[in-house]
């Protein structure tokens, strides 16, 4: 059923409904135009008229209708006017007002959606910019001063007493565990001669001025004529030496091996003049280094320790040895059981304790004035942790030097001079000639 809303209304302003049957209006031919003065058929298709009247402007511009007298027995109808003429069968415009209105709404919706999307994008961009600025401002702010909270007490007290150490009956003794900041000494110490323990400071100065990586050889050092003359002088003074010759080239590593494992005084002289240019300049460096390590009871006057005025204490010797053992090359050299040099071949380390009872270094020394001196380092494992333990003794009594069996002495007599050979050691109480090791 199709409603003809253009049909005349009755007096009660109601619409007259007329049934219509047949094919859809857009499937068959358009109905014929009514003749003038007749009422349009009730079954005319008014789809286009309905579409036109859907627009508000159609109702607003429609002129008033005039009523014609109704005949008896028939419903009152309005006379058709020019404005109420039925639609013609001519082709309708390509775009009706209804279609144009829907297109416009679609366009408006697209524009609105586009504006909404753009607004959202702008808002998000602003939010990201603000967040980035806030983050950059926070990052660029100075950090708060860190605070350290110890998980354990600063001092941990363990019940018990200090172990009773077997200190030497004569001379001095000291022990140090650098990792635990633990140190003890046998008694109130006074500076005493330390003999060749002086060479630990010699090597430490050289390695700080001319570092040699672990396993490396270091720079070449040429033995000068002055170095060879010093060697000859020390050799005739019964000092500890290693054979060298003028023009010989040894590496810094080889020089350090001869200095520390063979206690060579001539090498101590060569290294000192090579590093500082003269013995006094080098000794000044040695004293400055000892003071920087807290060895305030230490004073050197030579580069080897042969001079008895080079003095220290057992505790100070451990301070210097602890600093030296931190250098990989120093620790490697003093831990060598033997070395090989061009003119002397392979010789053992004079510190025979190396490799026994965990001992990994360090140095020994002896002169008649200093007595027996020794600094040893041992690597001990305590509760699964490797700990370096350092010990030192100074001024230890030693047996009189052994006189070689073929020593020849000459004594004046009234009779013609005779030569005798003795194998007896010096008489008790006699002062032996200075000897260094």
Residue pairs with C-beta under 8 A, 6 or more apart in sequence:
1 17
1 19
1 20
2 20
2 45
2 46
2 47
3 15
3 17
3 50
4 16
4 17
4 18
4 42
4 44
4 46
5 15
5 46
5 49
5 50
5 53
6 46
6 49
6 53
6 84
7 15
7 16
7 18
7 40
7 42
7 77
8 16
8 65
8 67
8 76
8 77
8 78
9 15
9 16
9 78
10 16
10 75
10 76
11 76
16 75
16 77
18 42
18 43
19 42
19 43
20 42
20 43
20 44
20 45
21 43
22 28
22 43
25 45
25 47
26 47
29 89
30 45
30 87
30 88
30 89
31 41
31 43
31 44
31 45
31 86
31 89
33 85
33 86
33 88
33 89
34 40
34 41
34 80
34 86
37 80
38 80
39 77
39 80
40 80
40 84
40 86
44 86
46 86
46 87
48 87
48 92
48 96
49 87
51 96
51 97
51 98
52 58
52 96
52 97
53 59
54 97
54 98
55 97
55 98
55 101
57 97
62 83
63 81
63 83
65 78
65 79
65 81
65 84
66 78
66 79
66 81
67 76
67 78
67 79
68 77
68 78
68 79
70 76
70 77
78 84
95 103
162 184
165 173
165 175
165 184
165 186
167 173
167 186
167 187
168 186
168 393
168 396
170 395
170 396
170 397
171 192
171 371
171 393
171 394
171 395
171 396
171 397
172 185
172 186
172 187
172 189
172 192
172 313
172 314
172 392
172 393
172 394
172 395
173 185
173 186
173 314
173 391
173 392
173 393
173 394
174 183
174 184
174 185
174 186
174 189
174 313
174 314
174 315
174 317
174 318
174 391
174 392
175 182
175 183
175 184
175 185
175 318
175 389
175 390
175 391
175 392
176 182
176 183
176 315
176 318
176 319
176 322
176 389
176 390
176 391
177 183
177 387
177 388
177 389
177 390
178 322
178 388
178 390
179 387
179 388
180 387
183 315
183 318
185 313
185 314
185 315
186 314
189 297
189 313
189 314
189 315
190 297
190 313
191 297
191 298
191 299
191 311
191 312
191 313
192 311
192 312
192 313
192 370
192 394
192 395
193 305
193 308
193 309
193 310
193 311
193 367
193 369
193 370
194 305
194 310
194 311
194 312
194 317
194 365
194 370
194 373
194 394
195 305
195 306
195 365
195 366
195 367
195 370
195 373
195 436
195 437
196 240
196 263
196 265
196 304
196 305
196 363
196 364
196 365
196 366
196 373
196 436
196 437
197 305
197 312
197 317
197 363
197 364
197 365
197 373
197 375
197 394
198 286
198 300
198 302
198 303
198 304
198 305
198 310
198 312
198 365
199 259
199 260
199 263
199 268
199 304
199 305
199 363
199 365
200 260
200 317
200 320
200 321
200 324
200 362
200 363
200 375
201 286
201 289
201 290
201 300
201 320
202 259
202 268
202 271
202 272
202 282
202 286
202 303
202 304
203 256
203 259
203 260
203 271
203 324
203 330
203 333
204 289
204 320
204 323
204 324
204 327
204 330
205 275
205 282
205 285
205 286
205 289
206 252
206 256
206 271
206 275
207 256
207 324
207 327
207 329
207 330
208 289
209 275
209 285
210 218
210 219
210 252
210 275
211 329
212 218
212 252
212 253
212 256
212 329
213 328
213 329
214 328
214 329
214 332
215 332
216 253
216 329
217 251
217 252
217 253
217 254
218 251
218 252
218 253
219 251
219 252
220 249
220 250
220 251
220 252
221 249
221 250
221 251
221 252
221 255
221 270
221 271
221 274
222 247
222 248
222 249
223 244
223 245
223 246
223 247
223 248
223 249
223 250
223 270
224 246
224 270
225 246
226 273
227 244
227 246
227 266
227 269
227 270
227 273
228 244
228 245
228 246
230 266
230 269
230 270
231 241
231 243
231 244
231 266
234 241
234 265
234 266
234 269
235 241
235 266
237 434
238 433
238 434
238 435
239 265
239 266
239 304
239 306
239 435
239 436
240 262
240 263
240 264
240 265
240 436
240 437
241 264
241 265
241 266
241 267
242 258
242 262
242 264
242 266
242 267
242 341
242 343
242 344
243 343
243 344
244 250
244 266
244 267
244 270
244 343
245 343
248 342
248 343
250 258
250 341
250 342
253 329
253 333
254 339
254 341
255 267
255 270
255 271
256 271
256 329
256 330
256 333
257 333
257 336
257 339
257 341
258 264
258 267
258 339
258 341
259 267
259 268
259 271
260 330
260 333
260 334
260 363
261 333
261 334
261 336
261 338
261 339
261 347
261 349
261 350
261 351
262 339
262 347
262 349
262 350
263 350
263 363
263 364
263 365
263 436
263 437
265 304
265 306
265 436
268 303
268 304
269 279
269 303
269 304
271 303
272 278
272 279
272 282
272 283
272 303
273 279
273 282
275 282
275 285
276 282
276 284
276 285
279 302
279 303
282 303
283 300
283 301
283 302
283 303
286 300
286 303
287 298
287 299
287 300
290 298
290 299
290 300
290 312
290 316
290 320
291 298
293 319
293 320
293 323
294 316
294 319
295 312
295 316
295 317
295 319
295 320
296 316
297 311
297 312
297 313
297 315
297 316
298 311
298 312
298 313
298 316
298 320
299 309
299 310
299 311
299 312
300 310
301 307
301 309
301 310
302 309
302 310
304 436
305 365
305 367
305 370
305 436
306 367
306 434
306 436
308 367
308 369
308 370
312 320
312 394
313 394
314 392
314 393
314 394
315 392
317 373
317 375
317 392
317 394
318 375
318 390
318 391
318 392
321 361
321 362
321 363
321 375
321 377
321 390
321 392
322 388
322 390
324 330
324 331
324 362
325 331
325 334
325 361
325 362
325 377
325 388
325 390
331 360
331 361
334 351
334 354
334 360
334 361
334 362
334 363
334 377
335 354
335 360
335 361
336 349
336 354
337 348
337 349
337 354
337 355
338 346
338 347
338 348
338 349
339 346
339 347
339 349
340 346
340 347
341 347
350 364
350 437
351 361
351 362
351 363
351 364
351 374
351 376
353 359
353 376
354 360
354 361
357 378
358 378
358 379
358 380
359 376
359 377
359 378
360 377
360 378
360 379
361 376
361 377
362 375
362 376
362 377
362 390
363 374
363 375
364 372
364 373
364 374
364 375
364 437
365 372
365 373
365 374
365 436
365 437
366 372
366 373
366 398
366 435
366 436
366 437
367 434
367 435
367 436
368 431
368 432
368 433
368 434
368 435
369 434
370 394
370 395
371 394
371 395
371 396
371 397
371 398
372 393
372 395
372 396
372 397
372 398
373 392
373 393
373 394
373 395
373 396
374 392
374 393
374 396
375 390
375 391
375 392
376 390
376 391
376 392
377 388
377 389
377 390
378 388
378 389
378 391
379 386
379 387
379 388
379 389
380 386
380 387
380 388
380 389
381 387
400 425
400 426
400 432
401 425
401 426
401 432
401 435
402 425
403 422
403 423
403 424
403 425
403 426
405 423
406 421
407 421
407 422
407 423
408 419
408 420
408 421
409 419
409 420
409 421
409 422
410 417
410 419
411 418
411 420
426 432
